[in-house]
Each structure stands twice: as C-alpha cells, then as structure tokens.
Amino acid sequence: MNRLAKIAAAAALALGAGTVSAYAACDGDASTETLLGAGSGAAVGGLASHSIVGAAVGGVAGGLIGNSIGHSNNRADCRRAAERRAYHREADRRAHDDYYIDRDGHRHYY
C-alpha cells in the first residue's frame, strides 16, 4: 500500500472514531476529544513522515486541535441544555395557567 493510501486510511479511521463521542455532555470535560485528536494526529504524522518525530509533532498538534474542538462542543452543549431548560420552564408555566375549578372547588389543569 502506498503512503497516500495509508494516510487516507488513518484519517478515515480517526474521523470515524471521532464521531463516537458525539453526544451532548455539558460537563466541561474535553479529555476524550483531546485523546482522539492526539492519537489520530500521531498516526497521521507518523505515516506521513515515517519518523518518531513526525508522530510526536502530529500527536501534539492533534491533541491541541482536539482539545479546542472538545471545549467548543461543550460550550454548544451547555447552550443547548440551557435553551432546553428554559423551554421546559416556559412550557410548565403555560401548562399551569390553564385550569378550571370544578363544583367541589378543586382545581384541574388541562
């Protein structure tokens, strides 16, 4: 297999592994993305340069990029969670505005 095919295979594998952790988690933890970025960067750097130095440089660069992506995803997840909470609070408030009182004086909500 030639070099370009190996690099393309490693990049496709890294991209596939990166989508595994694509669930909403507003926890401020970007370690998964950092590790995935460092591993895939090391693989691509090592395959591209055929040296340990290339793998090390690729691992560091991939780790930095993965960390920034992880923090960006966390911010987006936190925004979505806050919007979801606000929507449900508003829906709960609207639901409790609509009621009727039966002949025994009990309040019933729609």
Secondary structure, DSSP 8 states (H G I E B T S, - for coil): --HHHHHHHHHHHHHHHHTTT-S---S---HHHHHHHHHHHHHHHHHHHSSHHHHHHHHHHHHHHHHHHHHHHHHHHHHHHHHHHHHHHHHHHHHTT-EEE-TTS-EEE-
